[in-house]
Amino acid sequence: MVSEPHLSKSLMTKNDKDEPFVITSQSPYFLHPSNSPGVIITAIKFDRKNYNLWEMAVRTSLKSKNKLSFIDKSITKPDPKNGVITKEGKAWEMVNLMIVSWIMNVIDPKLHKSVAYVDSA
């Protein structure tokens, strides 16, 4: 088993090198080096009163980053094979958590408690 300190055991694989999984810059799994958890994807913060405007701004931003498919569920979390997370599964988890971070950044801090434990965009 590969030991990577930044990955939990649930994200590590025993051996998935036989499965080719290539991420190109056009792939929804691609994260540009400028993407980080601290990125603000829109200037509009959700404050309970502006959901429609906020949702449109978030959708537009995620679509421009080729990530909308993670929140409209046209890309779903890949199932582990024999209890082992695949390369695609790891990539899905990374991008999903990045999107969760981006969404947290555009929600009023007073509302963070209500969404802090969400693990899927």
C-alpha positions as a printed Julia matrix, in Angstrom:
121×3 Matrix{Float64}:
   0.0    0.0     0.0
   1.3    3.44   -0.93
   1.85   5.6     2.12
   0.97   9.23    1.59
   0.61  11.25    4.8
  -1.88  13.7     3.28
  -4.34  10.96    2.27
  -6.55   9.1     4.68
  -6.48   5.32    4.45
  -9.88   5.43    2.77
  -8.31   7.26   -0.19
  -5.29   4.99   -0.63
  -5.23   2.12   -3.08
  -3.46  -1.21   -2.98
  -2.84  -1.45   -6.7
  -4.75   0.39   -9.36
  -1.88   0.89  -11.79
  -3.57  -1.46  -14.27
  -6.4    1.04  -14.73
  -5.45   3.88  -17.07
  -7.01   7.13  -15.9
  -5.67  10.21  -17.6
  -6.74  13.71  -16.63
  -6.4   16.25  -19.42
  -6.96  19.98  -19.08
 -10.45  19.51  -20.6
 -11.44  16.9   -18.0
 -13.82  17.89  -15.19
 -11.3   16.19  -12.89
  -8.57  18.67  -13.87
  -7.56  21.17  -11.2
  -5.46  24.05  -12.46
  -2.49  24.98  -10.24
  -4.21  28.32   -9.5
  -7.2   26.48   -7.98
  -6.97  26.19   -4.24
  -9.43  25.8    -1.36
  -9.2   29.55   -0.67
 -10.4   30.63   -4.14
 -13.44  32.91   -4.14
 -15.52  31.77   -7.12
 -17.99  34.68   -7.0
 -18.27  38.0    -5.19
 -21.84  37.16   -4.2
 -22.11  35.59   -0.74
 -25.18  33.56    0.14
 -27.01  35.2     3.06
 -30.38  33.33    3.04
 -32.05  36.21    1.17
 -30.3   35.98   -2.19
 -30.39  32.28   -3.06
 -31.48  32.65   -6.7
 -28.79  35.2    -7.56
 -26.13  33.3    -5.57
 -27.04  29.97   -7.17
 -26.78  31.44  -10.67
 -23.4   33.01   -9.86
 -22.06  29.74   -8.42
 -23.38  27.69  -11.34
 -21.84  30.12  -13.85
 -18.49  30.01  -12.08
 -18.44  26.22  -11.78
 -19.48  25.84  -15.42
 -16.6   28.1   -16.48
 -14.25  25.83  -14.5
 -15.82  22.68  -16.03
 -16.99  21.57  -12.56
 -20.78  22.03  -12.79
 -21.2   18.29  -13.39
 -20.2   17.67   -9.75
 -23.14  19.61   -8.37
 -25.74  18.68  -10.98
 -24.74  15.03  -10.4
 -23.98  14.22  -14.02
 -20.69  12.95  -12.56
 -21.24  10.68   -9.59
 -18.78   9.3    -7.08
 -17.18   6.17   -8.55
 -17.8    3.01   -6.58
 -14.73   1.34   -5.05
 -13.66  -1.9    -6.72
 -13.39  -4.72   -4.2
 -13.33  -2.12   -1.43
 -10.37  -0.28   -3.0
 -10.65   3.35   -4.14
  -9.66   3.72   -7.8
  -7.66   6.53   -9.36
 -10.9    8.0   -10.67
 -12.37   7.75   -7.18
  -9.41   9.65   -5.73
  -9.73  12.31   -8.43
 -13.47  12.64   -7.78
 -12.84  13.05   -4.05
 -10.19  15.73   -4.61
 -12.33  17.81   -6.96
 -15.48  17.34   -4.88
 -13.71  18.58   -1.74
 -12.27  21.53   -3.65
 -15.77  22.5    -4.77
 -17.08  22.14   -1.21
 -14.32  24.53   -0.11
 -15.17  27.02   -2.86
 -18.85  26.95   -1.89
 -18.01  27.48    1.78
 -16.05  30.58    0.74
 -19.15  32.17   -0.77
 -21.55  31.5     2.09
 -22.05  33.98    4.91
 -19.9   32.79    7.84
 -23.01  32.8    10.07
 -24.33  29.91    7.95
 -21.17  27.79    7.99
 -22.45  25.59   10.85
 -25.39  24.47    8.73
 -23.16  23.24    5.88
 -19.83  22.5     7.58
 -20.33  18.73    7.68
 -21.43  18.28    4.08
 -19.01  15.97    2.31
 -20.44  16.17   -1.19
 -20.81  19.24   -3.4
